[in-house]
Amino acid sequence: MKMLKDILFGVHISAVSGTTNCEVASVCFDSRKIQKGDAFVAIRGTITDGHEYIEKAVDSGARAIVCEELPKQMLDEVTYVEVENGHQALAIMASNFYDTPSKNLKLVGVTGTNGKTTISSLLYQLFKKAGYKVGLLSTIKIMVDDTEYPTTHTTPDALVINHHLKLMNNAGVEFCFMEVSSHGIHQKRTEGLVFEGAIFTNLSHDHLDYHKTFDEYRDTKKILFDNLSKKAFALTNIDDKNGLVMLQNTKARKYTYALKNYADYRAQILENQFDGQLLKIDDNELWTKLIGHFNAYNMLCIYAAADLLGLEKLETLRLLSELENVDGRFQYYISENKITAIVDYAHTPDALKNVLETINTLRTGNENVITVVGCGGDRDRSKRPVMGNIASEMSNKIIFTSDNPRTESPSAIISEMEGGVEPQHTKKILSIENREQAIKTACQLANTNDIILIAGKGHETYQETNGKRVDFDDFKIVKKLLQTLEK
């Protein structure tokens, strides 16, 4: 039990009806989960408005209601608190309820369009190898040192974040690496968190269904840096034209990394092969199993972050060479027939282009590149023709298929992707709605030494259609299909 007045510390309050000098059992924003003595925070969402469920929360035993608009009828035994922003109030209350757990460890936020999962996951790997107790909040999973918890969002809600940060405190975790999405920042899920540092990877076309304009998308990312304290560090990729924008108003210590421009941390690609690449960082050579220019940036970023967090540089380089690829990020399988299948999460134009550029750099030119790709439903539609154009220009054969169609028609999504294909590339195109059949067709089309890229879903082990999720794992499916063809 916590005192309501203590949980509300730091919240922008407009009005109060009742006493805040009372105990509450927990904080909740889902009226279905309210129990006696809880504080219910009414959140205005994109689909539902929590204010419509205030009465239900009170009936379920809520002791306090926190909302942006006070209800017309209020009970004497319930405390009502009017706030400026429900999302922000929830985040601050969650942090207070769990005793501000982020201040008891070194929390590093990673933001950008691409690379968030790889960088946060590999930093977790690296610091574990260095002997520390480490936490991870990522798209793939939540880790409290060695204990794994499932996750469904890039940036979980504020209660989930602070609950797991508290578990990390209890487990003696020293460092935590956290993916921070633009949705999470915009919805104030990171308010109340104390960051040791923030990392910017890159910015490209994504989430314009939510943010409407690219400038809004960029400026939302920038908020993470604007809110850093002067004790924190801000690390940014200045090869990206938006890299320096992130540093404009931050009070944090500023650091840069780059492959092309002068920066505090620089790297050079000496060799790039299918089984890894040779990098030069700080005049030291490093062999890494992770290939491609985008992974060169990731390795450099991880090296820089580790240095800023106090790890010894040569030890960091040694540990970098031991890191394994993250599931669904350029994850590959080579069949006995010498067909290479690559599964990657590339679901934005820039990510798809990066992966195909890497493949085309490594190939000899005698192989065919067969790309299987779709676009998610109920998401940014404007990127669909762009991704269709990139796939058709940079592949020998393309199969457009379903990704996670959600509530949209798969054929309509595919049609929008086809709209980006230029006339000279139309003969390369096949459209197969069923994703498993599309992957099977790619395997049947492939000959010795050909390369199959399956893009868009990466680590995901499900496919979502009309609100239902069914088991679906790109890597397991393509591996099984190729092994079947070998017989």
Rosetta blueprint (number, residue, H / E / L):
1 M L
2 K E
3 M E
4 L H
5 K H
6 D H
7 I H
8 L L
9 F L
10 G L
11 V L
12 H L
13 I E
14 S E
15 A E
16 V E
17 S E
18 G L
19 T L
20 T L
21 N L
22 C L
23 E E
24 V E
25 A L
26 S L
27 V E
28 C E
29 F L
30 D L
31 S H
32 R H
33 K H
34 I L
35 Q L
36 K L
37 G L
38 D L
39 A E
40 F E
41 V E
42 A L
43 I L
44 R E
45 G L
46 T L
47 I L
48 T L
49 D E
50 G H
51 H H
52 E H
53 Y H
54 I H
55 E H
56 K H
57 A H
58 V H
59 D H
60 S L
61 G L
62 A L
63 R L
64 A E
65 I E
66 V E
67 C E
68 E L
69 E L
70 L L
71 P L
72 K L
73 Q L
74 M L
75 L L
76 D L
77 E L
78 V L
79 T E
80 Y E
81 V E
82 E E
83 V E
84 E L
85 N L
86 G H
87 H H
88 Q H
89 A H
90 L H
91 A H
92 I H
93 M H
94 A H
95 S H
96 N H
97 F H
98 Y L
99 D L
100 T L
101 P H
102 S H
103 K H
104 N H
105 L L
106 K E
107 L E
108 V E
109 G E
110 V E
111 T E
112 G L
113 T L
114 N L
115 G L
116 K H
117 T H
118 T H
119 I H
120 S H
121 S H
122 L H
123 L H
124 Y H
125 Q H
126 L H
127 F H
128 K H
129 K H
130 A L
131 G L
132 Y L
133 K L
134 V E
135 G E
136 L E
137 L E
138 S L
139 T L
140 I L
141 K L
142 I E
143 M E
144 V E
145 D L
146 D L
147 T E
148 E E
149 Y E
150 P L
151 T L
152 T L
153 H L
154 T L
155 T L
156 P L
157 D L
158 A H
159 L H
160 V H
161 I H
162 N H
163 H H
164 H H
165 L H
166 K H
167 L H
168 M H
169 N H
170 N H
171 A H
172 G L
173 V L
174 E L
175 F E
176 C E
177 F E
178 M E
179 E E
180 V L
181 S L
182 S H
183 H H
184 G H
185 I H
186 H H
187 Q L
188 K L
189 R L
190 T L
191 E L
192 G L
193 L L
194 V L
195 F L
196 E L
197 G E
198 A E
199 I E
200 F E
201 T L
202 N L
203 L L
204 S L
205 H L
206 D L
207 H L
208 L H
209 D H
210 Y H
211 H H
212 K L
213 T L
214 F H
215 D H
216 E H
217 Y H
218 R H
219 D H
220 T H
221 K H
222 K H
223 I H
224 L H
225 F H
226 D H
227 N L
228 L L
229 S L
230 K L
231 K L
232 A L
233 F E
234 A E
235 L E
236 T E
237 N E
238 I L
239 D L
240 D L
241 K L
242 N L
243 G L
244 L L
245 V H
246 M H
247 L H
248 Q L
249 N L
250 T L
251 K L
252 A L
253 R E
254 K E
255 Y E
256 T E
257 Y E
258 A E
259 L L
260 K L
261 N L
262 Y L
263 A L
264 D L
265 Y E
266 R E
267 A E
268 Q E
269 I E
270 L E
271 E E
272 N E
273 Q E
274 F L
275 D L
276 G E
277 Q E
278 L E
279 L E
280 K E
281 I E
282 D L
283 D L
284 N E
285 E E
286 L E
287 W E
288 T E
289 K L
290 L L
291 I L
292 G L
293 H H
294 F H
295 N H
296 A H
297 Y H
298 N H
299 M H
300 L H
301 C H
302 I H
303 Y H
304 A H
305 A H
306 A H
307 D H
308 L H
309 L L
310 G L
311 L L
312 E L
313 K H
314 L H
315 E H
316 T H
317 L H
318 R H
319 L H
320 L H
321 S L
322 E L
323 L L
324 E L
325 N L
326 V L
327 D L
328 G L
329 R L
330 F L
331 Q E
332 Y E
333 Y E
334 I E
335 S L
336 E L
337 N L
338 K L
339 I L
340 T E
341 A E
342 I E
343 V E
344 D E
345 Y L
346 A L
347 H L
348 T L
349 P H
350 D H
351 A H
352 L H
353 K H
354 N H
355 V H
356 L H
357 E H
358 T H
359 I H
360 N H
361 T H
362 L H
363 R L
364 T L
365 G L
366 N L
367 E L
368 N L
369 V E
370 I E
371 T E
372 V E
373 V E
374 G L
375 C L
376 G L
377 G L
378 D L
379 R L
380 D L
381 R L
382 S L
383 K H
384 R H
385 P H
386 V H
387 M H
388 G H
389 N H
390 I H
391 A H
392 S H
393 E H
394 M H
395 S L
396 N L
397 K E
398 I E
399 I E
400 F E
401 T L
402 S L
403 D L
404 N L
405 P L
406 R E
407 T L
408 E L
409 S L
410 P H
411 S H
412 A H
413 I H
414 I H
415 S H
416 E H
417 M H
418 E H
419 G L
420 G L
421 V L
422 E L
423 P H
424 Q H
425 H H
426 T H
427 K H
428 K H
429 I E
430 L E
431 S E
432 I L
433 E L
434 N L
435 R H
436 E H
437 Q H
438 A H
439 I H
440 K H
441 T H
442 A H
443 C H
444 Q H
445 L H
446 A L
447 N L
448 T L
449 N L
450 D L
451 I E
452 I E
453 L E
454 I E
455 A E
456 G L
457 K L
458 G L
459 H L
460 E L
461 T L
462 Y E
463 Q E
464 E E
465 T E
466 N L
467 G L
468 K E
469 R E
470 V E
471 D E
472 F L
473 D L
474 D H
475 F H
476 K H
477 I H
478 V H
479 K H
480 K H
481 L H
482 L H
483 Q H
484 T H
485 L H
486 E H
487 K L
